[in-house]
Amino acid sequence: MPRSTFYLLPSTFFSRLTRKRLFFAAIFVLAAFLFASQAVAALDVAEIVQSALGFVLETYIQLIGNLFIVLTHILITVAQYNDFVNSAAVVNGWVIVRDLANMFFVLILLVIAFATIFGVEAYSYKKLLPKLLIIAVLINFSRVIAGLAIDFGQVVMLTFVNGFKEAAGGNFFNGLGISELKTIVAGEDAYENWDAIGGLLLAAGVISVATIAILVMLAALVYRMVMLWVYIVLSPIAFLMGTFPQGQKYYSQWWEQFTNLIIVGPVLAFFIWLSLLSMQTSANNLDTLTGGKWPTESDAS
């Protein structure tokens, strides 16, 4: 036997052995595939999809519902805040700005003196001095004045807040019908019909929109609270700007924006109270029409 043929015998043997292994492996994979296919075919794919989708939707509703309740309580806490002028940061900042504004009176008196000497009528003492004395008083009482304006708006705002603060989250849930929508999926066969999945989808959409609305209102109230702090701190400068003819524009802008911030709170609280009242009235009318029971499949059949 040639020497080259002797070396080819082991390689041929191992090649045949590898082919046998691949053949048996293929048979095993094919058998496993057929067995798995029969097992999957034995199951109801629709039930699997329904159960999985129902579980995901109900978990989502629970999580977003808890977030909704937490945001509602935070919203009520922020809406009830009524200590704008006595905050430590506001008091300290206002004192610094007030002292700075009082220092400008010396400069203003010098301007009036030189304007009177050179005959500048716009800055003469006859026009500016009486106003300057009034502004001097307003600057030193600017925090009190701002606090009175805020208190007027807060009285109206807290009137509506007290009307819905006790059970705002629950009222929203009942008014939006989320609790009723979830009752259609109660029981052992909760996810075995697409009506239940539809109810969960509707409940998930409603609670998502409601949570976003609460979050937007909370952001608006937090923004209002922070900006009122800023405007109180800057109130001495605003009254000081009212002394000069060129500063009247900024003085008017301060008052306009400050007033708008005060009005936002009562308006927002009013619409929250009105929405809860409207939903409660609608729920009462629906209970009157249905006898206090939502229609179910058994009623329809």
Buried (B, 14 or more C-beta within 10 A) or exposed (E): EEEEEEEEEEEEEEEEEEEEEEEEEEEEEEEEEEEEEEEEEEEEEEEEEBBEBBEEBBEBBEEBBEBBBEBBEBBBEBBBBBEBBEBEEBBEBBEEBBEEBBEBBEEBBEBBEEBBEEEEEEBBEEBBBEEBEEBBEBBBBBBEBBBEBBEEBBEBBBEBBBBBBEEBBEBBBBBBBBEBBBEBBEEEEBBBBBEBBEBBBBBBEBBBEBBEBBBEBBEBBBEBBEBBBEBBBBBBBBBBBBBBEEBEEBBEEBBEEBEEBBBBBBEBBBEBBEBBBEBBEEBEEEEEEEEEEBEEEEEEE
